[in-house]
């Protein structure tokens, strides 16, 4: 590794351009699933969690994560993985609430807020990546 391989701002190893492109693709897959939730009859979060693009994206995150160690992309892969699994957890809680009479008053707003949270996480992470910074 040479001095040229170290990012002057973050002091992290500069990632290969192919991994930067892959990280953009993964954000795109997550975003596609979430947007399909907006445009379709499903909630944003259910499309994000059950849509094939998002499932493929999280598999890519796990398979390629070791290739991002020591680079700014490591934080992005962790961000994407945490977004997916926290959304799974809160979606399960929301669905449990929805299936109870009184809990539906809590579950539906919870799922709607969760969908907005997922969109926020995708947008914030992707914008940060476009700026070449860790999240």
C-alpha positions in Angstrom: 0.0 0.0 0.0 1.3 3.4 -0.9 0.6 6.9 0.4 -1.6 7.4 -2.6 -3.9 4.6 -1.4 -4.8 6.5 1.8 -7.7 9.0 1.7 -6.3 12.3 2.9 -9.6 13.4 4.6 -10.7 10.2 6.3 -7.3 8.5 6.7 -8.9 5.3 5.4 -7.7 3.1 2.6 -9.1 4.3 -0.7 -11.5 1.6 -1.9 -11.2 0.1 -5.4 -13.6 1.8 -7.9 -15.3 -1.5 -8.6 -16.3 -1.7 -4.9 -17.6 1.9 -4.9 -19.7 1.0 -8.0 -21.0 -2.1 -6.2 -21.9 0.0 -3.1 -23.9 2.3 -5.4 -25.7 -0.8 -6.9 -26.5 -2.1 -3.4 -28.0 1.3 -2.5 -29.9 1.3 -5.8 -31.3 -2.2 -5.1 -32.5 -1.1 -1.6 -34.0 2.1 -3.0 -35.8 0.2 -5.8 -37.5 -2.1 -3.3 -38.5 0.9 -1.1 -39.8 2.9 -4.0 -41.9 -0.1 -5.2 -43.5 0.0 -1.8 -44.5 3.6 -2.4 -45.8 3.0 -5.9 -47.5 -0.4 -5.1 -50.2 -1.4 -2.7 -47.7 -2.6 -0.1 -46.1 -0.5 2.6 -42.6 0.9 1.9 -41.1 -1.3 4.6 -42.7 -4.5 3.4 -41.5 -4.0 -0.1 -38.0 -3.1 1.3 -37.9 -6.3 3.4 -39.5 -8.8 1.1 -38.6 -7.4 -2.3 -36.0 -9.5 -4.1 -33.8 -6.5 -4.8 -33.4 -5.7 -1.1 -32.8 -9.4 -0.2 -30.1 -9.6 -3.0 -28.6 -6.4 -1.7 -28.2 -7.6 1.9 -26.7 -10.9 0.6 -24.2 -8.9 -1.4 -23.5 -6.8 1.8 -22.6 -9.9 3.7 -20.6 -11.6 0.9 -18.5 -8.6 0.0 -18.2 -7.0 3.4 -14.7 -8.3 4.0 -13.6 -6.6 0.8 -14.5 -3.2 2.3 -12.6 -3.5 5.6 -10.5 -0.5 6.3 -12.2 1.6 3.7 -15.0 4.1 3.9 -17.2 1.5 2.3 -17.1 -0.6 5.4 -19.3 1.9 7.2 -21.7 1.9 4.3 -22.0 -1.9 4.3 -22.7 -1.9 8.0 -25.2 0.9 7.6 -27.1 -1.0 4.9 -27.1 -4.3 6.9 -28.3 -2.5 10.1 -31.0 -0.7 8.2 -32.3 -4.0 6.8 -32.3 -5.9 10.1 -33.7 -3.1 12.3 -36.4 -2.7 9.7 -37.1 -6.5 9.9 -37.4 -6.2 13.7 -39.7 -3.2 13.8 -41.8 -4.6 10.9 -42.4 -7.7 12.9 -43.4 -5.6 15.9 -45.7 -3.5 13.8 -47.3 -6.5 12.2 -48.0 -8.1 15.6 -49.7 -4.8 16.6 -51.7 -4.7 13.4 -53.2 -8.1 14.1 -54.7 -7.0 17.4 -57.8 -4.7 17.5 -56.4 -1.9 19.6 -52.8 -2.5 18.4 -53.7 -1.6 14.9 -53.9 2.0 16.1 -50.2 1.7 16.9 -49.1 -0.8 14.3 -50.2 1.0 11.1 -48.5 4.3 12.1 -45.4 2.4 13.2 -45.2 0.7 9.8 -45.7 4.0 8.0 -43.0 5.7 10.2 -40.7 2.7 9.6 -41.1 3.1 5.9 -40.1 6.8 6.1 -37.1 5.8 8.3 -36.0 3.2 5.7 -36.2 5.9 2.9 -34.2 8.3 5.1 -31.5 5.8 5.8 -31.1 4.9 2.1 -31.0 8.6 1.0 -28.6 9.6 3.8 -26.2 6.8 3.1 -26.3 7.2 -0.6 -25.7 10.9 -0.5 -22.8 10.4 2.0 -21.3 7.8 -0.4 -21.7 10.3 -3.3 -19.7 12.7 -1.3 -17.0 10.1 -0.7 -17.4 10.0 3.0 -18.0 7.2 5.5 -21.4 7.1 7.1 
